[in-house]
Amino acid sequence: MSKSTPDGEVVRRLKAIKTAAPVSIRNLPPEAPGERAAERCNVFKFGLVLTVLDAEIKCIVKNIRDDGAMIALEGAIALPERFRLVIDGYAAPAPVRLVWQEEREAGLAFE
């Protein structure tokens, strides 16, 4: 058995997504990863997580909606429960609450 390369892992995940059966999110509990209360808009903007201790963590805002956003971090960093998110092109940092996090991706709710 050969060891999977990062590129091979991406190809494997894309194939899994393409062949997966549709999943209804209507029965998921509130705040479950993947449930959307509002229409999301893919943006791919630079962002910055500002913690209470003034730490700055670079991120990419992958999508945004009226009530929250999904971000991708540079590394697998544990985010605090609440922080401010600066999004390139927006005037002020937005206070957010961490809803879910899986390694480098996180779902946020605007407060």
C-alpha positions as CSV (number, residue, x, y, z in Angstrom):
1,M,0.0,0.0,0.0
2,S,1.5,3.4,-1.0
3,K,1.5,6.4,1.2
4,S,-1.0,9.1,0.3
5,T,0.5,12.4,-0.9
6,P,-1.1,15.7,-0.1
7,D,-2.2,16.0,-3.8
8,G,-3.6,12.4,-3.6
9,E,-5.5,13.3,-0.5
10,V,-7.1,16.3,-2.3
11,V,-8.1,14.1,-5.3
12,R,-9.5,11.5,-2.9
13,R,-11.6,14.1,-1.0
14,L,-12.9,15.6,-4.3
15,K,-14.0,12.2,-5.5
16,A,-15.7,11.5,-2.2
17,I,-17.6,14.8,-2.5
18,K,-18.7,14.1,-6.1
19,T,-19.9,10.6,-5.3
20,A,-21.5,11.3,-1.9
21,A,-25.2,11.0,-1.5
22,P,-27.1,14.2,-0.9
23,V,-27.6,14.9,2.8
24,S,-30.6,16.9,4.1
25,I,-29.6,19.6,6.6
26,R,-33.2,20.2,7.6
27,N,-32.9,17.7,10.5
28,L,-29.6,18.8,11.9
29,P,-29.6,20.5,15.3
30,P,-29.0,24.3,15.3
31,E,-25.3,25.3,15.0
32,A,-24.3,22.0,13.5
33,P,-21.4,22.3,10.9
34,G,-22.9,22.6,7.5
35,E,-26.3,24.1,8.5
36,R,-27.0,27.5,7.0
37,A,-29.7,29.8,8.3
38,A,-28.9,32.3,5.6
39,E,-27.7,32.2,2.0
40,R,-23.9,32.1,1.9
41,C,-21.7,34.0,-0.5
42,N,-18.2,32.7,-1.4
43,V,-15.8,35.6,-1.0
44,F,-12.2,34.3,-0.4
45,K,-11.0,37.5,1.3
46,F,-8.0,38.0,3.6
47,G,-9.0,38.2,7.2
48,L,-7.4,38.6,10.6
49,V,-8.5,37.0,13.9
50,L,-8.0,39.4,16.8
51,T,-8.0,37.7,20.2
52,V,-8.6,39.3,23.6
53,L,-4.8,39.1,24.2
54,D,-4.2,41.1,21.0
55,A,-2.9,38.1,19.2
56,E,-3.3,38.3,15.4
57,I,-4.0,35.1,13.4
58,K,-4.1,35.4,9.6
59,C,-7.0,33.6,7.8
60,I,-9.0,33.5,4.6
61,V,-12.7,34.2,4.8
62,K,-14.1,31.5,2.5
63,N,-17.7,32.5,2.7
64,I,-19.9,35.0,4.5
65,R,-23.6,35.4,5.2
66,D,-25.8,37.7,7.2
67,D,-25.3,35.7,10.4
68,G,-21.8,34.4,10.2
69,A,-18.8,33.3,8.1
70,M,-16.5,30.4,7.5
71,I,-12.7,30.9,7.7
72,A,-9.6,28.9,6.9
73,L,-6.5,29.4,9.1
74,E,-2.9,29.2,8.1
75,G,-2.4,26.4,10.6
76,A,-4.3,24.2,13.0
77,I,-4.7,26.8,15.8
78,A,-7.3,26.4,18.5
79,L,-9.5,29.5,18.4
80,P,-11.0,31.1,21.5
81,E,-14.8,31.0,22.0
82,R,-15.2,34.8,21.2
83,F,-12.9,37.2,19.3
84,R,-13.0,39.9,16.6
85,L,-12.7,39.2,12.9
86,V,-11.3,41.8,10.5
87,I,-12.3,41.2,6.9
88,D,-10.4,42.9,4.0
89,G,-12.7,45.6,2.5
90,Y,-14.9,46.0,5.6
91,A,-14.6,49.0,7.9
92,A,-14.5,47.6,11.4
93,P,-13.7,44.4,13.2
94,A,-16.8,42.2,13.8
95,P,-17.3,40.5,17.1
96,V,-17.8,36.8,16.5
97,R,-18.5,33.6,18.4
98,L,-16.9,30.3,17.4
99,V,-19.6,27.8,16.4
100,W,-17.4,24.9,15.2
101,Q,-13.8,24.2,14.3
102,E,-12.2,21.3,12.4
103,E,-8.4,21.6,12.2
104,R,-7.9,24.6,9.9
105,E,-11.5,25.6,9.2
106,A,-14.0,27.3,11.5
107,G,-17.6,28.4,11.4
108,L,-18.3,31.7,13.1
109,A,-21.5,33.5,14.2
110,F,-21.6,37.3,14.2
111,E,-22.7,38.8,17.5
